[in-house]
């Protein structure tokens, strides 16, 4: 089942009618049911589909800036017998559900001061890179409250000064792969990749799976989420800050380019650190970023994967959870970004829905390039994220590595 809007870009204006085509790619189209979800959240219409030669048609109209998700399910009902399509109207007009907390900057200034009192104490362990001409180390740094930043760093074996690239990881718990930095070092970068958790980077897979499934890090994003001072993301966000500070101390950094990039949770961290450390980040590249517009349901937008808005288990006060989330909302950090930014979002993304991403991107006043992936969900299914990857790998990173300006294009 494939659902497409009549505009290949998926982008419309307020007042436009979207003509949807639902196509069954097989014989004997099954009985199917559709639901329209404004903002990926609110049911604004549903019904049964009638197919003719495997084709059915639907219509929706945008009365305001926002996104629309079309969900189609068919028998037998299962997680796999389901398809979605997406569209957006006036994406540049979508705004966050809540304003910046008045003490947002003061809160993070205090946390950075707390971090500054912890010795960085970098510990490096040289390890064979597995690639000719590439030097590689495991690295450990001090972090707040007795925690650590664990990561890996690589650079060309020959040469003295290199542009720096900080790589931030997507969600869940897993080991780091050496190639994630050695491939970048082969391109000419001083590349640092950090583990989002206070965990060593190269334990057996079973070690990480146990922590996620039954251990203390199960649903880690909900840990301490009813208090801005105890949120699990406090240590994670400050680990990014420490990583930037560490790169600045290295004599093999060229002192000019310090680029950060990541996907999903790593994309959220990318926009966060570009806003929290604007004086040193020279470019930020974020694909399907998380943490955007966490109070989205109050504006009719589906929240991101952390689902903070709804995660109040254990008797947590929803008001406290919602208030704490504002201090970790990517949209609020985005307001402080001064470097060029490349962002990609999928109109079918139900993990980090596009409405929240648009709300965050619209807070950025620095040069920005937004790639709207009309056929993409959260993953790169059938090459649906190729337009972003073409810009990231084919244009932005090569230019930045060569010391050139970010090749920002308007779409």
Phi, psi and omega per residue, in radians:
X1 nan 2.137 -3.132
X2 -2.144 2.243 -3.092
X3 -2.015 2.140 -3.112
X4 -2.342 2.477 3.005
X5 -1.410 2.868 -3.084
X6 -1.267 -0.339 3.027
X7 -1.715 2.088 -3.119
X8 -0.988 -0.510 3.139
X9 -1.271 -0.402 -3.072
X10 1.309 0.131 -3.058
X11 -1.879 2.266 -3.084
X12 -2.293 3.081 3.038
X13 -1.926 2.785 3.084
X14 -1.059 2.321 -3.087
X15 1.723 -0.262 3.130
X16 -1.285 2.590 2.993
X17 -1.750 2.308 3.106
X18 -1.699 2.173 3.075
X19 -1.753 1.938 -3.079
X20 -1.671 2.445 3.010
X21 -1.956 2.217 3.070
X22 -1.962 2.031 -3.053
X23 -2.067 2.239 3.062
X24 -1.581 2.007 -3.065
X25 -1.531 1.087 -3.132
X26 -3.094 -2.954 3.112
X27 -1.677 2.674 3.042
X28 0.950 1.324 3.124
X29 -0.982 2.317 -3.099
X30 -1.379 2.954 2.988
X31 -1.118 2.296 -3.057
X32 -2.419 2.724 -3.107
X33 -2.291 2.374 -3.132
X34 -1.965 2.688 3.033
X35 -2.424 2.295 3.020
X36 -1.638 2.273 -3.136
X37 -2.150 1.831 3.081
X38 -1.189 2.297 -3.093
X39 1.149 0.247 -3.070
X40 1.242 0.219 -2.988
X41 -2.312 -0.882 -2.945
X42 -1.645 2.161 3.106
X43 -1.186 2.020 -3.134
X44 -2.093 0.298 3.086
X45 2.696 2.497 3.101
X46 -2.736 2.895 -3.137
X47 3.053 -3.097 3.123
X48 -1.612 2.561 -3.132
X49 -1.626 2.476 3.058
X50 -2.032 2.050 -3.078
X51 -1.723 2.499 2.999
X52 -2.254 2.001 -3.057
X53 0.963 0.672 3.092
X54 1.399 0.138 -3.097
X55 -2.122 2.380 3.006
X56 -2.286 2.664 -3.105
X57 -2.147 2.504 3.107
X58 -2.399 2.806 3.100
X59 -2.391 2.492 2.938
X60 -2.428 2.755 3.132
X61 -2.222 2.360 3.109
X62 -1.522 2.063 3.089
X63 -1.703 -0.126 -3.115
X64 -2.787 2.859 3.053
X65 -1.025 2.409 3.141
X66 2.803 -3.101 3.141
X67 -1.969 2.776 3.081
X68 -2.338 2.311 3.068
X69 -2.021 2.268 3.042
X70 -1.841 2.151 3.113
X71 -1.951 2.290 3.071
X72 -2.151 2.263 3.078
X73 -2.115 2.602 3.122
X74 -2.482 2.860 -3.078
X75 -1.419 2.606 -0.123
X76 -1.235 2.434 -3.040
X77 -1.099 2.137 3.120
X78 -2.789 2.960 3.134
X79 -1.115 -0.487 -3.104
X80 -1.500 -0.428 3.131
X81 -1.542 1.153 -3.042
X82 -2.745 2.451 3.094
X83 -2.492 2.711 3.113
X84 -2.356 2.738 3.001
X85 -2.362 2.741 -3.081
X86 -2.427 2.715 3.070
X87 -2.667 2.876 3.141
X88 -2.510 2.557 3.031
X89 -2.037 2.326 3.091
X90 0.799 1.039 -3.079
X91 -1.006 -0.495 -3.127
X92 -1.310 -0.055 -3.131
X93 -1.847 -0.083 -3.104
X94 -1.324 2.264 -3.060
X95 -2.117 2.764 3.105
X96 -1.096 2.771 -3.117
X97 -1.282 -0.414 -3.070
X98 -2.412 2.652 3.110
X99 -1.333 2.992 3.074
X100 -1.105 2.274 3.065
X101 -1.021 2.442 -3.067
X102 -1.067 -0.472 -3.138
X103 -1.864 0.378 -3.128
X104 -0.992 -0.899 -3.096
X105 -1.144 -0.685 3.136
X106 -1.127 -0.682 3.123
X107 -1.057 -0.864 -3.084
X108 -1.273 -0.509 3.042
X109 -1.092 -0.713 3.133
X110 -1.159 -0.654 -3.137
X111 -1.233 -0.634 3.081
X112 -1.152 -0.634 3.081
X113 -1.143 -0.682 3.077
X114 -1.061 -0.757 3.124
X115 -1.118 -0.690 -3.071
X116 -1.101 -0.364 3.131
X117 -1.450 -0.153 3.112
X118 -1.651 2.145 3.118
X119 -1.012 2.388 3.113
X120 -1.151 -0.741 3.031
X121 0.763 1.043 -3.115
X122 -1.154 2.312 3.068
X123 -2.073 2.136 -3.085
X124 -2.010 2.363 3.067
X125 -2.150 1.965 -3.131
X126 -1.260 2.297 -3.123
X127 -2.345 2.591 3.096
X128 -1.047 2.228 -3.085
X129 -1.300 -0.448 -3.064
X130 1.421 0.007 3.117
X131 -2.285 2.272 -3.141
X132 -1.112 2.348 3.098
X133 1.444 0.168 -3.126
X134 -2.183 2.259 3.052
X135 -1.721 2.503 -3.011
X136 -2.470 2.462 3.075
X137 -2.424 2.628 2.825
X138 -1.552 2.513 -3.056
X139 -2.334 2.494 3.061
X140 -2.264 2.345 3.132
X141 -2.225 2.666 3.053
X142 -1.295 2.543 3.113
X143 -2.401 3.093 -3.040
X144 -1.095 2.651 2.943
X145 0.949 0.710 3.058
X146 1.358 0.155 3.134
X147 -1.636 3.123 -3.092
X148 -2.378 2.830 2.930
X149 -1.893 2.092 3.092
X150 -1.895 2.411 -3.123
X151 -2.839 -2.957 3.119
X152 -2.446 2.555 -3.094
X153 -2.430 2.468 -3.134
X154 -2.500 2.733 3.129
X155 -2.769 2.850 3.035
X156 -1.029 2.423 -3.125
X157 -1.172 -0.499 3.133
X158 -1.840 2.455 3.137
X159 2.025 2.932 -3.054
X160 -2.040 -0.659 -3.045
X161 -2.267 2.408 -3.076
X162 -2.473 2.645 2.992
X163 -1.186 2.560 -3.074
X164 -1.774 2.479 3.099
X165 -2.289 2.071 3.075
X166 -1.733 2.160 -3.106
X167 -1.902 2.203 -3.096
X168 -2.001 2.483 -2.897
X169 -1.668 2.672 3.078
X170 -1.255 3.104 -3.012
X171 -1.273 3.007 -3.116
X172 1.478 -3.028 -2.966
X173 -2.200 2.110 -3.013
X174 -2.871 2.821 3.081
X175 -1.329 2.798 3.049
X176 -1.519 2.508 3.110
X177 -1.676 2.289 -3.071
X178 -0.979 -0.636 -3.086
X179 -1.101 -0.368 -3.125
X180 -1.103 -0.459 3.051
X181 -1.870 -0.585 -3.097
X182 -1.183 -0.601 3.077
X183 -1.120 -0.687 3.132
X184 -1.237 -0.646 3.091
X185 -1.101 -0.639 3.105
X186 -1.121 -0.449 3.078
X187 -1.402 -0.178 3.119
X188 1.992 0.112 -3.094
X189 -1.618 2.657 2.772
X190 -1.580 1.747 -2.932
X191 -1.890 2.187 3.081
X192 -2.051 2.216 -3.139
X193 -2.139 2.141 -3.084
X194 -1.977 2.514 3.038
X195 -1.215 2.284 -3.126
X196 -1.211 -0.315 -3.082
X197 -1.896 2.927 3.091
X198 -1.453 1.146 -3.027
X199 -2.438 2.563 3.018
X200 -1.077 2.720 -2.941
X201 -1.592 -0.191 -2.947
X202 -2.389 0.635 3.022
X203 -1.338 2.917 3.074
X204 -1.073 2.660 -3.128
X205 -0.915 -0.662 -3.093
X206 -1.066 -0.553 3.130
X207 -1.062 -0.802 -3.108
X208 -1.292 -0.671 -3.140
X209 -1.089 -0.679 3.140
X210 -1.171 -0.710 3.104
X211 -1.078 -0.666 -3.119
X212 -1.332 -0.747 -3.009
X213 -1.340 -0.858 -3.008
X214 -2.251 -0.078 -3.033
X215 -1.584 -2.957 -3.068
X216 -1.202 -0.201 -3.129
X217 -1.798 0.222 3.057
X218 -1.052 2.231 -3.088
X219 0.886 0.846 -3.043
X220 -0.981 -0.468 -3.088
X221 -1.166 -0.264 3.115
X222 -1.634 -0.138 -3.080
X223 -1.148 2.159 3.090
X224 1.117 0.389 -3.002
X225 -1.379 0.103 3.072
X226 -1.786 0.190 3.135
X227 -2.629 2.197 -3.092
X228 -1.095 -0.389 -3.123
X229 -1.515 -0.216 -3.100
X230 -2.063 -0.002 -3.122
X231 -0.991 2.446 3.092
X232 -1.003 -0.517 -3.080
X233 -1.328 -0.209 3.104
X234 -1.061 -0.899 3.121
X235 -1.100 -0.697 -3.120
X236 -1.126 -0.818 -3.129
X237 -1.099 -0.739 -3.136
X238 -1.238 -0.421 3.051
X239 -1.137 -0.604 3.068
X240 -1.137 -0.736 3.127
X241 -1.083 -0.771 3.136
X242 -1.116 -0.654 3.133
X243 -1.082 -0.716 3.089
X244 -1.103 -0.802 3.138
X245 -1.067 -0.651 3.119
X246 -1.152 -0.802 3.127
X247 -1.003 -0.642 3.140
X248 -1.115 -0.471 -3.102
X249 -1.459 -0.242 -3.020
X250 -1.321 2.287 3.141
X251 -1.198 -0.272 3.131
X252 -1.619 0.079 2.991
X253 -1.410 2.450 -3.094
X254 -1.329 -0.075 3.105
X255 1.309 0.140 -3.101
X256 -2.119 -1.255 -3.054
X257 -1.507 2.196 3.022
X258 -2.403 1.683 -3.008
X259 -1.796 2.526 3.096
X260 -2.198 2.477 3.109
X261 -2.620 2.725 3.094
X262 -3.081 2.887 3.134
X263 -2.100 2.529 3.075
X264 1.029 -2.097 3.073
X265 -0.970 -0.675 3.081
X266 -1.143 -0.564 3.067
X267 -1.186 -0.692 3.075
X268 -1.111 -0.762 3.087
X269 -1.096 -0.604 3.139
X270 -1.073 -0.877 3.129
X271 -1.177 -0.622 3.119
X272 -1.058 -0.917 -3.045
X273 -1.246 -0.491 3.057
X274 -1.129 -0.532 3.090
X275 -1.509 -0.540 -3.115
X276 -1.432 -0.427 -3.107
X277 -2.272 0.970 -2.992
X278 -1.168 -0.372 -3.050
X279 -1.275 -0.289 -3.083
X280 -2.111 -0.413 -3.140
X281 -1.305 2.187 -3.071
X282 -1.756 -0.257 3.034
X283 -2.887 2.634 -3.129
X284 -2.374 2.328 -3.107
X285 -2.200 2.012 -3.036
X286 -2.268 2.161 3.074
X287 -1.873 2.327 -3.118
X288 0.655 1.001 -3.032
X289 -1.138 2.560 3.123
X290 -1.688 3.070 3.045
X291 1.310 0.194 -3.055
X292 -1.551 2.146 3.060
X293 1.003 1.090 -3.071
X294 -1.102 -0.435 3.081
X295 -1.605 0.342 -3.102
X296 -0.822 -0.715 -3.137
X297 -0.972 -0.460 3.114
X298 -1.256 -0.263 3.066
X299 -1.976 0.199 3.116
X300 1.456 0.277 3.118
X301 -1.831 2.447 3.023
X302 -1.177 2.450 3.126
X303 -1.391 2.967 -3.111
X304 -1.381 -3.054 -2.981
X305 -1.026 -0.507 -3.099
X306 -1.135 -0.447 3.106
X307 0.926 0.554 3.138
X308 -0.892 -0.681 -3.029
X309 -0.977 -0.592 -3.080
X310 -1.807 -0.212 -3.002
X311 -1.516 1.525 -3.100
X312 -2.159 0.505 -3.130
X313 -1.050 2.775 3.089
X314 1.323 0.391 3.083
X315 1.372 0.321 3.116
X316 -1.161 2.529 3.108
X317 -1.362 2.039 -3.129
X318 -0.946 -0.646 -3.132
X319 -1.101 -0.662 3.128
X320 -1.221 -0.679 3.101
X321 -1.090 -0.821 -3.113
X322 -1.110 -0.716 -3.139
X323 -1.166 -0.737 3.137
X324 -1.101 -0.628 -3.086
X325 -1.098 -0.464 -3.108
X326 -1.105 -0.483 -3.112
X327 -1.442 -0.100 3.127
X328 -2.117 0.154 -3.091
X329 -1.336 2.159 -3.127
X330 -0.964 -0.619 -3.117
X331 -1.053 -0.581 -3.112
X332 -1.324 -0.570 3.032
X333 -1.256 -0.594 -3.074
X334 -1.037 -0.488 -3.131
X335 -1.071 -0.399 -3.046
X336 -1.778 0.048 -3.107
X337 -1.231 2.337 3.125
X338 -2.073 -0.169 -3.093
X339 -1.642 2.852 3.044
X340 -1.088 2.525 -3.043
X341 -2.317 2.381 2.983
X342 -2.002 2.142 -3.113
X343 -2.256 2.425 3.024
X344 -2.138 2.414 3.092
X345 -2.446 2.495 -3.125
X346 -1.744 2.295 -3.130
X347 -1.220 -0.246 3.088
X348 -1.786 0.097 -3.040
X349 -1.260 2.060 3.095
X350 -1.835 -0.037 3.076
X351 -1.523 -0.947 3.022
X352 -2.121 1.443 -2.966
X353 -0.995 2.566 -3.018
X354 -1.129 -0.512 -3.116
X355 -1.020 -0.746 3.123
X356 -1.168 -0.659 3.117
X357 -1.125 -0.781 3.095
X358 -1.041 -0.736 -3.137
X359 -1.043 -0.702 3.132
X360 -1.242 -0.831 -3.101
X361 -1.053 -0.590 -3.123
X362 -1.229 -0.146 3.054
X363 -1.545 -0.204 -3.088
X364 -1.455 2.150 3.117
X365 -1.733 -0.184 3.100
X366 -1.285 2.900 3.074
X367 -0.971 2.325 -3.074
X368 -2.539 2.598 3.073
X369 -2.195 2.064 -3.114
X370 -1.900 2.113 3.103
X371 -1.759 1.952 3.106
X372 -1.608 2.010 -3.067
X373 -1.671 1.657 -2.946
X374 -1.163 -0.483 -3.078
X375 -1.869 0.170 -3.033
X376 -1.795 2.447 2.886
X377 -1.616 -2.462 -3.102
X378 -1.416 -0.461 -3.102
X379 -1.884 2.885 -3.100
X380 -1.477 1.053 -3.117
X381 -1.305 2.275 3.122
X382 0.970 0.572 3.115
X383 1.201 0.412 -3.045
X384 -1.195 -0.284 3.113
X385 -1.792 0.221 -3.101
X386 -1.009 -0.669 3.134
X387 -1.045 -0.640 3.090
X388 -1.234 -0.823 -3.114
X389 -1.054 -0.612 3.101
X390 -1.081 -0.717 3.135
X391 -1.285 -0.693 -3.128
X392 -1.171 -1.011 -3.039
X393 -1.423 -0.506 -3.046
X394 -1.641 -0.349 -3.060
X395 -2.244 -1.044 -3.012
X396 -1.119 -1.014 -3.057
X397 -1.099 -0.735 3.079
X398 -1.053 -0.738 -3.138
X399 -1.139 -0.787 -3.101
X400 -1.163 -0.650 3.121
X401 -1.129 -0.526 3.130
X402 -1.501 0.047 3.125
X403 1.429 0.236 3.127
X404 -1.537 2.934 3.103
X405 -1.235 2.663 3.083
X406 -1.051 2.256 -3.079
X407 -1.439 1.116 -3.049
X408 -1.161 2.234 3.052
X409 -2.067 2.584 3.060
X410 -1.644 2.298 -3.125
X411 -1.990 nan nan
